[in-house]
Amino acid sequence: MEPQAADFYEWASIEPVVGIAAEIARRLELSALGRSSMRRIRTTPEYATLLELGEVGISIALGRLNGQSRPLWLAFLRDAVHDRPAEGTETIDEAAAAWRDWGRRTGHLA
């Protein structure tokens, strides 16, 4: 019987992936500086890679909601997640708080 992908994930460490994702997130923040168009930011390789990382990308974005790039990460979360915990909020602070609460409820944030 051939090994399945799930078998690999049982013993593989996620730590190197998280480290790489954090570096990709840092580069995305740098490339987004001075850009006002989310449309262009969404076309960057960094943005696409974080989306492809799924749960890891979501956790990285949630962890960065306290920084200066909150609008970037709020937009990313809206693209990456089907839930809309920030719907109806009026400020960036409220939206970030709603997403952090969602992250704690879903196990993406401690």
VOVEX-78041 format. One record per residue: residue number from 1; residue in three letters; y, x, z of N, C-alpha, C, O in turn. Coordinates in steps of 0.02 Angstrom, whole numbers, plus 50000, padded with zeros to 5 digits. Layout:
VOVEX-78041
<rec pator="NUM" fifi="ALA" n_Y="Y" n_X="X" n_Z="Z" ca_Y="Y" ca_X="X" ca_Z="Z" c_Y="Y" c_X="X" c_Z="Z" o_Y="Y" o_X="X" o_Z="Z"/>
...
This chain:
VOVEX-78041
<rec pator="1" fifi="MET" n_Y="49941" n_X="50042" n_Z="50000" ca_Y="50000" ca_X="50000" ca_Z="50000" c_Y="50062" c_X="50045" c_Z="50000" o_Y="50067" o_X="50092" o_Z="50039"/>
<rec pator="2" fifi="GLU" n_Y="50109" n_X="50029" n_Z="49957" ca_Y="50171" ca_X="50067" ca_Z="49951" c_Y="50218" c_X="50051" c_Z="50009" o_Y="50221" o_X="49994" o_Z="50031"/>
<rec pator="3" fifi="PRO" n_Y="50255" n_X="50102" n_Z="50035" ca_Y="50304" ca_X="50088" ca_Z="50088" c_Y="50359" c_X="50043" c_Z="50061" o_Y="50380" o_X="50048" o_Z="50003"/>
<rec pator="4" fifi="GLN" n_Y="50383" n_X="50001" n_Z="50104" ca_Y="50438" ca_X="49955" ca_Z="50087" c_Y="50503" c_X="49982" c_Z="50114" o_Y="50504" o_X="50024" o_Z="50159"/>
<rec pator="5" fifi="ALA" n_Y="50559" n_X="49958" n_Z="50085" ca_Y="50625" ca_X="49979" ca_Z="50108" c_Y="50633" c_X="49967" c_Z="50182" o_Y="50663" o_X="50008" o_Z="50218"/>
<rec pator="6" fifi="ALA" n_Y="50608" n_X="49911" n_Z="50206" ca_Y="50614" ca_X="49894" ca_Z="50277" c_Y="50581" c_X="49947" c_Z="50321" o_Y="50604" o_X="49962" o_Z="50376"/>
<rec pator="7" fifi="ASP" n_Y="50526" n_X="49976" n_Z="50296" ca_Y="50492" ca_X="50029" ca_Z="50334" c_Y="50537" c_X="50089" c_Z="50344" o_Y="50538" o_X="50120" o_Z="50397"/>
<rec pator="8" fifi="PHE" n_Y="50574" n_X="50106" n_Z="50291" ca_Y="50620" ca_X="50162" ca_Z="50295" c_Y="50674" c_X="50149" c_Z="50348" o_Y="50689" o_X="50193" o_Z="50388"/>
<rec pator="9" fifi="TYR" n_Y="50702" n_X="50090" n_Z="50348" ca_Y="50757" ca_X="50075" ca_Z="50393" c_Y="50735" c_X="50075" c_Z="50466" o_Y="50777" o_X="50084" o_Z="50510"/>
<rec pator="10" fifi="GLU" n_Y="50671" n_X="50065" n_Z="50479" ca_Y="50647" ca_X="50065" ca_Z="50548" c_Y="50654" c_X="50133" c_Z="50580" o_Y="50667" o_X="50137" o_Z="50640"/>
<rec pator="11" fifi="TRP" n_Y="50647" n_X="50187" n_Z="50542" ca_Y="50650" ca_X="50253" ca_Z="50572" c_Y="50711" c_X="50293" c_Z="50552" o_Y="50726" o_X="50343" o_Z="50583"/>
<rec pator="12" fifi="ALA" n_Y="50748" n_X="50271" n_Z="50501" ca_Y="50807" ca_X="50308" ca_Z="50478" c_Y="50865" c_X="50297" c_Z="50526" o_Y="50875" o_X="50242" o_Z="50551"/>
<rec pator="13" fifi="SER" n_Y="50902" n_X="50349" n_Z="50538" ca_Y="50961" ca_X="50345" ca_Z="50581" c_Y="51020" c_X="50320" c_Z="50542" o_Y="51031" o_X="50341" o_Z="50485"/>
<rec pator="14" fifi="ILE" n_Y="51057" n_X="50276" n_Z="50571" ca_Y="51116" ca_X="50248" ca_Z="50538" c_Y="51178" c_X="50291" c_Z="50549" o_Y="51228" o_X="50283" o_Z="50515"/>
<rec pator="15" fifi="GLU" n_Y="51174" n_X="50338" n_Z="50597" ca_Y="51232" ca_X="50379" ca_Z="50614" c_Y="51263" c_X="50416" c_Z="50555" o_Y="51324" o_X="50415" o_Z="50548"/>
<rec pator="16" fifi="PRO" n_Y="51224" n_X="50449" n_Z="50512" ca_Y="51256" ca_X="50483" ca_Z="50456" c_Y="51292" c_X="50434" c_Z="50409" o_Y="51344" o_X="50451" o_Z="50381"/>
<rec pator="17" fifi="VAL" n_Y="51264" n_X="50375" n_Z="50400" ca_Y="51296" ca_X="50325" ca_Z="50357" c_Y="51362" c_X="50303" c_Z="50386" o_Y="51411" o_X="50296" o_Z="50350"/>
<rec pator="18" fifi="VAL" n_Y="51364" n_X="50292" n_Z="50451" ca_Y="51426" ca_X="50271" ca_Z="50484" c_Y="51479" c_X="50326" c_Z="50477" o_Y="51537" o_X="50311" o_Z="50465"/>
<rec pator="19" fifi="GLY" n_Y="51459" n_X="50388" n_Z="50485" ca_Y="51506" ca_X="50444" ca_Z="50478" c_Y="51535" c_X="50447" c_Z="50407" o_Y="51595" o_X="50457" o_Z="50398"/>
<rec pator="20" fifi="ILE" n_Y="51492" n_X="50438" n_Z="50358" ca_Y="51515" ca_X="50439" ca_Z="50289" c_Y="51561" c_X="50379" c_Z="50275" o_Y="51612" o_X="50386" o_Z="50242"/>
<rec pator="21" fifi="ALA" n_Y="51542" n_X="50321" n_Z="50301" ca_Y="51583" ca_X="50260" ca_Z="50292" c_Y="51651" c_X="50268" c_Z="50324" o_Y="51701" o_X="50245" o_Z="50297"/>
<rec pator="22" fifi="ALA" n_Y="51654" n_X="50300" n_Z="50382" ca_Y="51718" ca_X="50311" ca_Z="50416" c_Y="51763" c_X="50356" c_Z="50374" o_Y="51824" o_X="50345" o_Z="50370"/>
<rec pator="23" fifi="GLU" n_Y="51734" n_X="50407" n_Z="50343" ca_Y="51773" ca_X="50451" ca_Z="50299" c_Y="51797" c_X="50414" c_Z="50236" o_Y="51853" o_X="50424" o_Z="50214"/>
<rec pator="24" fifi="ILE" n_Y="51755" n_X="50372" n_Z="50209" ca_Y="51775" ca_X="50331" ca_Z="50151" c_Y="51832" c_X="50285" c_Z="50171" o_Y="51879" o_X="50276" o_Z="50133"/>
<rec pator="25" fifi="ALA" n_Y="51828" n_X="50255" n_Z="50231" ca_Y="51881" ca_X="50211" ca_Z="50255" c_Y="51946" c_X="50249" c_Z="50263" o_Y="52000" o_X="50224" o_Z="50247"/>
<rec pator="26" fifi="ARG" n_Y="51942" n_X="50310" n_Z="50289" ca_Y="52003" ca_X="50351" ca_Z="50297" c_Y="52034" c_X="50364" c_Z="50230" o_Y="52095" o_X="50360" o_Z="50222"/>
<rec pator="27" fifi="ARG" n_Y="51993" n_X="50380" n_Z="50180" ca_Y="52019" ca_X="50393" ca_Z="50113" c_Y="52049" c_X="50330" c_Z="50082" o_Y="52099" o_X="50334" o_Z="50047"/>
<rec pator="28" fifi="LEU" n_Y="52018" n_X="50274" n_Z="50095" ca_Y="52045" ca_X="50210" ca_Z="50070" c_Y="52114" c_X="50197" c_Z="50100" o_Y="52160" o_X="50177" o_Z="50064"/>
<rec pator="29" fifi="GLU" n_Y="52120" n_X="50208" n_Z="50165" ca_Y="52186" ca_X="50199" ca_Z="50196" c_Y="52238" c_X="50245" c_Z="50165" o_Y="52294" o_X="50223" o_Z="50152"/>
<rec pator="30" fifi="LEU" n_Y="52220" n_X="50307" n_Z="50152" ca_Y="52267" ca_X="50354" ca_Z="50121" c_Y="52286" c_X="50332" c_Z="50050" o_Y="52344" o_X="50336" o_Z="50030"/>
<rec pator="31" fifi="SER" n_Y="52237" n_X="50309" n_Z="50012" ca_Y="52252" ca_X="50287" ca_Z="49944" c_Y="52292" c_X="50223" c_Z="49942" o_Y="52327" o_X="50209" o_Z="49893"/>
<rec pator="32" fifi="ALA" n_Y="52288" n_X="50183" n_Z="49996" ca_Y="52325" ca_X="50120" ca_Z="49999" c_Y="52397" c_X="50130" c_Z="50021" o_Y="52439" o_X="50085" o_Z="50011"/>
<rec pator="33" fifi="LEU" n_Y="52412" n_X="50187" n_Z="50051" ca_Y="52481" ca_X="50199" ca_Z="50074" c_Y="52529" c_X="50194" c_Z="50015" o_Y="52519" o_X="50225" o_Z="49963"/>
<rec pator="34" fifi="GLY" n_Y="52581" n_X="50156" n_Z="50024" ca_Y="52632" ca_X="50150" ca_Z="49973" c_Y="52614" c_X="50102" c_Z="49917" o_Y="52655" o_X="50090" o_Z="49872"/>
<rec pator="35" fifi="ARG" n_Y="52555" n_X="50074" n_Z="49918" ca_Y="52536" ca_X="50025" ca_Z="49867" c_Y="52548" c_X="49955" c_Z="49895" o_Y="52530" o_X="49941" o_Z="49951"/>
<rec pator="36" fifi="SER" n_Y="52578" n_X="49914" n_Z="49855" ca_Y="52590" ca_X="49846" ca_Z="49878" c_Y="52541" c_X="49796" c_Z="49847" o_Y="52539" o_X="49738" o_Z="49866"/>
<rec pator="37" fifi="SER" n_Y="52502" n_X="49819" n_Z="49798" ca_Y="52457" ca_X="49774" ca_Z="49763" c_Y="52386" c_X="49780" c_Z="49788" o_Y="52353" o_X="49831" o_Z="49778"/>
<rec pator="38" fifi="MET" n_Y="52362" n_X="49728" n_Z="49821" ca_Y="52292" ca_X="49727" ca_Z="49843" c_Y="52246" c_X="49726" c_Z="49783" o_Y="52189" o_X="49750" o_Z="49787"/>
<rec pator="39" fifi="ARG" n_Y="52268" n_X="49700" n_Z="49727" ca_Y="52227" ca_X="49698" ca_Z="49667" c_Y="52207" c_X="49769" c_Z="49647" o_Y="52149" o_X="49782" o_Z="49629"/>
<rec pator="40" fifi="ARG" n_Y="52255" n_X="49815" n_Z="49649" ca_Y="52239" ca_X="49885" ca_Z="49631" c_Y="52197" c_X="49919" c_Z="49684" o_Y="52151" o_X="49957" o_Z="49667"/>
<rec pator="41" fifi="ILE" n_Y="52210" n_X="49905" n_Z="49747" ca_Y="52171" ca_X="49935" ca_Z="49801" c_Y="52098" c_X="49912" c_Z="49795" o_Y="52052" o_X="49952" o_Z="49807"/>
<rec pator="42" fifi="ARG" n_Y="52088" n_X="49849" n_Z="49777" ca_Y="52020" ca_X="49823" ca_Z="49770" c_Y="51981" c_X="49856" c_Z="49714" o_Y="51919" o_X="49850" o_Z="49712"/>
<rec pator="43" fifi="THR" n_Y="52014" n_X="49890" n_Z="49670" ca_Y="51979" ca_X="49923" ca_Z="49614" c_Y="51962" c_X="49996" c_Z="49629" o_Y="51933" o_X="50029" o_Z="49586"/>
<rec pator="44" fifi="THR" n_Y="51979" n_X="50021" n_Z="49687" ca_Y="51965" ca_X="50090" ca_Z="49703" c_Y="51890" c_X="50100" c_Z="49718" o_Y="51857" o_X="50054" o_Z="49742"/>
<rec pator="45" fifi="PRO" n_Y="51865" n_X="50159" n_Z="49704" ca_Y="51794" ca_X="50172" ca_Z="49720" c_Y="51779" c_X="50167" c_Z="49795" o_Y="51725" o_X="50146" o_Z="49814"/>
<rec pator="46" fifi="GLU" n_Y="51828" n_X="50184" n_Z="49836" ca_Y="51817" ca_X="50180" ca_Z="49909" c_Y="51807" c_X="50108" c_Z="49931" o_Y="51763" o_X="50093" o_Z="49971"/>
<rec pator="47" fifi="TYR" n_Y="51848" n_X="50063" n_Z="49905" ca_Y="51843" ca_X="49992" ca_Z="49923" c_Y="51775" c_X="49966" c_Z="49902" o_Y="51741" o_X="49933" o_Z="49941"/>
<rec pator="48" fifi="ALA" n_Y="51756" n_X="49981" n_Z="49840" ca_Y="51691" ca_X="49957" ca_Z="49814" c_Y="51633" c_X="49985" c_Z="49855" o_Y="51585" o_X="49948" o_Z="49869"/>
<rec pator="49" fifi="THR" n_Y="51637" n_X="50048" n_Z="49874" ca_Y="51583" ca_X="50078" ca_Z="49913" c_Y="51576" c_X="50045" c_Z="49981" o_Y="51521" o_X="50031" o_Z="50003"/>
<rec pator="50" fifi="LEU" n_Y="51633" n_X="50033" n_Z="50015" ca_Y="51629" ca_X="50000" ca_Z="50080" c_Y="51600" c_X="49930" c_Z="50074" o_Y="51562" o_X="49909" o_Z="50117"/>
<rec pator="51" fifi="LEU" n_Y="51618" n_X="49894" n_Z="50021" ca_Y="51588" ca_X="49828" ca_Z="50010" c_Y="51513" c_X="49834" c_Z="50001" o_Y="51475" o_X="49794" o_Z="50028"/>
<rec pator="52" fifi="GLU" n_Y="51491" n_X="49884" n_Z="49963" ca_Y="51420" ca_X="49893" ca_Z="49951" c_Y="51382" c_X="49911" c_Z="50014" o_Y="51322" o_X="49898" o_Z="50020"/>
<rec pator="53" fifi="LEU" n_Y="51416" n_X="49942" n_Z="50062" ca_Y="51383" ca_X="49960" ca_Z="50125" c_Y="51371" c_X="49900" c_Z="50170" o_Y="51337" o_X="49907" o_Z="50221"/>
<rec pator="54" fifi="GLY" n_Y="51398" n_X="49843" n_Z="50153" ca_Y="51383" ca_X="49781" ca_Z="50189" c_Y="51402" c_X="49784" c_Z="50262" o_Y="51460" o_X="49792" o_Z="50280"/>
<rec pator="55" fifi="GLU" n_Y="51351" n_X="49776" n_Z="50304" ca_Y="51363" ca_X="49772" ca_Z="50377" c_Y="51399" c_X="49833" c_Z="50404" o_Y="51441" o_X="49827" o_Z="50449"/>
<rec pator="56" fifi="VAL" n_Y="51384" n_X="49892" n_Z="50378" ca_Y="51418" ca_X="49952" ca_Z="50401" c_Y="51491" c_X="49950" c_Z="50382" o_Y="51534" o_X="49965" o_Z="50424"/>
<rec pator="57" fifi="GLY" n_Y="51507" n_X="49930" n_Z="50321" ca_Y="51576" ca_X="49924" ca_Z="50299" c_Y="51614" c_X="49873" c_Z="50341" o_Y="51672" o_X="49883" o_Z="50358"/>
<rec pator="58" fifi="ILE" n_Y="51582" n_X="49818" n_Z="50356" ca_Y="51613" ca_X="49765" ca_Z="50397" c_Y="51629" c_X="49792" c_Z="50466" o_Y="51683" o_X="49781" o_Z="50492"/>
<rec pator="59" fifi="SER" n_Y="51581" n_X="49827" n_Z="50497" ca_Y="51593" ca_X="49854" ca_Z="50563" c_Y="51650" c_X="49906" c_Z="50563" o_Y="51691" o_X="49907" o_Z="50609"/>
<rec pator="60" fifi="ILE" n_Y="51652" n_X="49947" n_Z="50512" ca_Y="51706" ca_X="49997" ca_Z="50506" c_Y="51773" c_X="49961" c_Z="50501" o_Y="51821" o_X="49979" o_Z="50536"/>
<rec pator="61" fifi="ALA" n_Y="51777" n_X="49910" n_Z="50459" ca_Y="51840" ca_X="49873" ca_Z="50450" c_Y="51862" c_X="49840" c_Z="50516" o_Y="51920" o_X="49843" o_Z="50534"/>
<rec pator="62" fifi="LEU" n_Y="51815" n_X="49809" n_Z="50550" ca_Y="51833" ca_X="49777" ca_Z="50614" c_Y="51859" c_X="49828" c_Z="50664" o_Y="51906" o_X="49814" o_Z="50702"/>
<rec pator="63" fifi="GLY" n_Y="51829" n_X="49886" n_Z="50664" ca_Y="51851" ca_X="49939" ca_Z="50710" c_Y="51919" c_X="49968" c_Z="50694" o_Y="51949" o_X="50000" o_Z="50736"/>
<rec pator="64" fifi="ARG" n_Y="51943" n_X="49956" n_Z="50633" ca_Y="52008" ca_X="49983" ca_Z="50612" c_Y="52064" c_X="49930" c_Z="50615" o_Y="52119" o_X="49943" o_Z="50592"/>
<rec pator="65" fifi="LEU" n_Y="52050" n_X="49873" n_Z="50643" ca_Y="52100" ca_X="49820" ca_Z="50646" c_Y="52156" c_X="49834" c_Z="50696" o_Y="52204" o_X="49796" o_Z="50699"/>
<rec pator="66" fifi="ASN" n_Y="52151" n_X="49887" n_Z="50734" ca_Y="52204" ca_X="49904" ca_Z="50782" c_Y="52254" c_X="49953" c_Z="50751" o_Y="52306" o_X="49967" o_Z="50782"/>
<rec pator="67" fifi="GLY" n_Y="52240" n_X="49979" n_Z="50693" ca_Y="52282" ca_X="50030" ca_Z="50662" c_Y="52338" c_X="50001" c_Z="50620" o_Y="52351" o_X="49941" o_Z="50619"/>
<rec pator="68" fifi="GLN" n_Y="52371" n_X="50045" n_Z="50584" ca_Y="52428" ca_X="50026" ca_Z="50542" c_Y="52407" c_X="49992" c_Z="50478" o_Y="52449" o_X="49960" o_Z="50445"/>
<rec pator="69" fifi="SER" n_Y="52344" n_X="49997" n_Z="50459" ca_Y="52321" ca_X="49969" ca_Z="50395" c_Y="52288" c_X="49901" c_Z="50404" o_Y="52243" o_X="49883" o_Z="50366"/>
<rec pator="70" fifi="ARG" n_Y="52310" n_X="49863" n_Z="50454" ca_Y="52279" ca_X="49798" ca_Z="50467" c_Y="52278" c_X="49752" c_Z="50407" o_Y="52226" o_X="49720" o_Z="50396"/>
<rec pator="71" fifi="PRO" n_Y="52331" n_X="49746" n_Z="50367" ca_Y="52327" ca_X="49702" ca_Z="50309" c_Y="52271" c_X="49722" c_Z="50260" o_Y="52238" o_X="49679" o_Z="50232"/>
<rec pator="72" fifi="LEU" n_Y="52261" n_X="49786" n_Z="50251" ca_Y="52207" ca_X="49810" ca_Z="50209" c_Y="52140" c_X="49787" c_Z="50235" o_Y="52099" o_X="49761" o_Z="50197"/>
<rec pator="73" fifi="TRP" n_Y="52128" n_X="49796" n_Z="50299" ca_Y="52063" ca_X="49779" ca_Z="50328" c_Y="52053" c_X="49704" c_Z="50333" o_Y="51996" o_X="49680" o_Z="50328"/>
<rec pator="74" fifi="LEU" n_Y="52106" n_X="49666" n_Z="50343" ca_Y="52100" ca_X="49593" ca_Z="50342" c_Y="52080" c_X="49569" c_Z="50273" o_Y="52037" o_X="49525" o_Z="50266"/>
<rec pator="75" fifi="ALA" n_Y="52110" n_X="49598" n_Z="50221" ca_Y="52091" ca_X="49580" ca_Z="50152" c_Y="52019" c_X="49600" c_Z="50138" o_Y="51981" o_X="49563" o_Z="50107"/>
<rec pator="76" fifi="PHE" n_Y="52000" n_X="49659" n_Z="50160" ca_Y="51931" ca_X="49683" ca_Z="50151" c_Y="51882" c_X="49635" c_Z="50183" o_Y="51832" o_X="49616" o_Z="50152"/>
<rec pator="77" fifi="LEU" n_Y="51895" n_X="49615" n_Z="50245" ca_Y="51849" ca_X="49570" ca_Z="50280" c_Y="51844" c_X="49503" c_Z="50244" o_Y="51791" o_X="49473" o_Z="50241"/>
<rec pator="78" fifi="ARG" n_Y="51900" n_X="49480" n_Z="50218" ca_Y="51898" ca_X="49416" ca_Z="50181" c_Y="51853" c_X="49423" c_Z="50119" o_Y="51820" o_X="49375" o_Z="50100"/>
<rec pator="79" fifi="ASP" n_Y="51853" n_X="49481" n_Z="50088" ca_Y="51810" ca_X="49493" ca_Z="50029" c_Y="51737" c_X="49504" c_Z="50049" o_Y="51691" o_X="49487" o_Z="50011"/>
<rec pator="80" fifi="ALA" n_Y="51726" n_X="49532" n_Z="50108" ca_Y="51658" ca_X="49554" ca_Z="50127" c_Y="51618" c_X="49500" c_Z="50165" o_Y="51557" o_X="49504" o_Z="50168"/>
<rec pator="81" fifi="VAL" n_Y="51653" n_X="49452" n_Z="50193" ca_Y="51620" ca_X="49404" ca_Z="50239" c_Y="51633" c_X="49333" c_Z="50216" o_Y="51688" o_X="49316" o_Z="50194"/>
<rec pator="82" fifi="HIS" n_Y="51582" n_X="49291" n_Z="50220" ca_Y="51590" ca_X="49222" ca_Z="50200" c_Y="51626" c_X="49180" c_Z="50253" o_Y="51661" o_X="49133" o_Z="50236"/>
<rec pator="83" fifi="ASP" n_Y="51618" n_X="49198" n_Z="50316" ca_Y="51653" ca_X="49162" ca_Z="50370" c_Y="51728" c_X="49173" c_Z="50362" o_Y="51750" o_X="49223" o_Z="50333"/>
<rec pator="84" fifi="ARG" n_Y="51767" n_X="49128" n_Z="50389" ca_Y="51840" ca_X="49133" ca_Z="50387" c_Y="51869" c_X="49122" c_Z="50457" o_Y="51903" o_X="49072" o_Z="50468"/>
<rec pator="85" fifi="PRO" n_Y="51856" n_X="49168" n_Z="50503" ca_Y="51879" ca_X="49158" ca_Z="50571" c_Y="51955" c_X="49159" c_Z="50579" o_Y="51982" o_X="49133" o_Z="50628"/>
<rec pator="86" fifi="ALA" n_Y="51991" n_X="49189" n_Z="50531" ca_Y="52064" ca_X="49194" ca_Z="50537" c_Y="52100" c_X="49138" c_Z="50500" o_Y="52161" o_X="49136" o_Z="50500"/>
<rec pator="87" fifi="GLU" n_Y="52062" n_X="49093" n_Z="50470" ca_Y="52094" ca_X="49038" ca_Z="50435" c_Y="52136" c_X="48996" c_Z="50483" o_Y="52113" o_X="48978" o_Z="50537"/>
<rec pator="88" fifi="GLY" n_Y="52197" n_X="48983" n_Z="50463" ca_Y="52243" ca_X="48944" ca_Z="50505" c_Y="52287" c_X="48987" c_Z="50550" o_Y="52332" o_X="48961" o_Z="50583"/>
<rec pator="89" fifi="THR" n_Y="52274" n_X="49052" n_Z="50553" ca_Y="52317" ca_X="49096" ca_Z="50593" c_Y="52382" c_X="49106" c_Z="50555" o_Y="52385" o_X="49100" o_Z="50494"/>
<rec pator="90" fifi="GLU" n_Y="52435" n_X="49123" n_Z="50592" ca_Y="52500" ca_X="49130" ca_Z="50560" c_Y="52527" c_X="49201" c_Z="50558" o_Y="52573" o_X="49215" o_Z="50519"/>
<rec pator="91" fifi="THR" n_Y="52499" n_X="49245" n_Z="50597" ca_Y="52524" ca_X="49314" ca_Z="50598" c_Y="52466" c_X="49363" c_Z="50589" o_Y="52408" o_X="49346" o_Z="50597"/>
<rec pator="92" fifi="ILE" n_Y="52484" n_X="49424" n_Z="50572" ca_Y="52433" ca_X="49477" ca_Z="50566" c_Y="52399" c_X="49488" c_Z="50633" o_Y="52338" o_X="49498" o_Z="50636"/>
<rec pator="93" fifi="ASP" n_Y="52438" n_X="49487" n_Z="50687" ca_Y="52408" ca_X="49496" ca_Z="50754" c_Y="52356" c_X="49442" c_Z="50769" o_Y="52302" o_X="49458" o_Z="50794"/>
<rec pator="94" fifi="GLU" n_Y="52373" n_X="49380" n_Z="50754" ca_Y="52326" ca_X="49325" ca_Z="50766" c_Y="52264" c_X="49331" c_Z="50722" o_Y="52208" o_X="49320" o_Z="50745"/>
<rec pator="95" fifi="ALA" n_Y="52274" n_X="49350" n_Z="50659" ca_Y="52217" ca_X="49358" ca_Z="50614" c_Y="52171" c_X="49414" c_Z="50637" o_Y="52110" o_X="49407" o_Z="50638"/>
<rec pator="96" fifi="ALA" n_Y="52201" n_X="49470" n_Z="50657" ca_Y="52162" ca_X="49527" ca_Z="50681" c_Y="52123" c_X="49508" c_Z="50744" o_Y="52064" o_X="49525" o_Z="50751"/>
<rec pator="97" fifi="ALA" n_Y="52155" n_X="49471" n_Z="50789" ca_Y="52121" ca_X="49449" ca_Z="50851" c_Y="52063" c_X="49402" c_Z="50834" o_Y="52010" o_X="49407" o_Z="50865"/>
<rec pator="98" fifi="ALA" n_Y="52073" n_X="49357" n_Z="50787" ca_Y="52020" ca_X="49311" ca_Z="50767" c_Y="51960" c_X="49349" c_Z="50738" o_Y="51902" o_X="49333" o_Z="50752"/>
<rec pator="99" fifi="TRP" n_Y="51974" n_X="49399" n_Z="50696" ca_Y="51920" ca_X="49438" ca_Z="50667" c_Y="51884" c_X="49480" c_Z="50721" o_Y="51823" o_X="49486" o_Z="50720"/>
<rec pator="100" fifi="ARG" n_Y="51922" n_X="49509" n_Z="50768" ca_Y="51890" ca_X="49547" ca_Z="50821" c_Y="51844" c_X="49502" c_Z="50863" o_Y="51789" o_X="49522" o_Z="50881"/>
<rec pator="101" fifi="ASP" n_Y="51868" n_X="49441" n_Z="50879" ca_Y="51826" ca_X="49394" ca_Z="50916" c_Y="51762" c_X="49378" c_Z="50876" o_Y="51707" o_X="49376" o_Z="50905"/>
<rec pator="102" fifi="TRP" n_Y="51770" n_X="49366" n_Z="50812" ca_Y="51712" ca_X="49353" ca_Z="50769" c_Y="51665" c_X="49413" c_Z="50770" o_Y="51604" o_X="49404" o_Z="50775"/>
<rec pator="103" fifi="GLY" n_Y="51692" n_X="49474" n_Z="50767" ca_Y="51651" ca_X="49534" ca_Z="50768" c_Y="51611" c_X="49540" c_Z="50832" o_Y="51553" o_X="49561" o_Z="50831"/>
<rec pator="104" fifi="ARG" n_Y="51642" n_X="49523" n_Z="50888" ca_Y="51605" ca_X="49526" ca_Z="50952" c_Y="51550" c_X="49472" c_Z="50954" o_Y="51494" o_X="49485" o_Z="50976"/>
<rec pator="105" fifi="ARG" n_Y="51566" n_X="49412" n_Z="50930" ca_Y="51516" ca_X="49358" ca_Z="50930" c_Y="51457" c_X="49373" c_Z="50885" o_Y="51401" o_X="49353" o_Z="50899"/>
<rec pator="106" fifi="THR" n_Y="51469" n_X="49408" n_Z="50830" ca_Y="51416" ca_X="49421" ca_Z="50782" c_Y="51381" c_X="49488" c_Z="50792" o_Y="51335" o_X="49505" o_Z="50755"/>
<rec pator="107" fifi="GLY" n_Y="51403" n_X="49526" n_Z="50841" ca_Y="51372" ca_X="49590" ca_Z="50856" c_Y="51397" c_X="49648" c_Z="50815" o_Y="51367" o_X="49702" o_Z="50816"/>
<rec pator="108" fifi="HIS" n_Y="51451" n_X="49639" n_Z="50778" ca_Y="51479" ca_X="49694" ca_Z="50738" c_Y="51525" c_X="49739" c_Z="50780" o_Y="51538" o_X="49796" o_Z="50762"/>
<rec pator="109" fifi="LEU" n_Y="51549" n_X="49712" n_Z="50836" ca_Y="51592" ca_X="49750" ca_Z="50882" c_Y="51562" c_X="49744" c_Z="50951" o_Y="51534" o_X="49692" o_Z="50969"/>
<rec pator="110" fifi="ALA" n_Y="51568" n_X="49796" n_Z="50990" ca_Y="51544" ca_X="49795" ca_Z="51059" c_Y="51594" c_X="49760" c_Z="51104" o_Y="51582" o_X="49754" o_Z="51164"/>
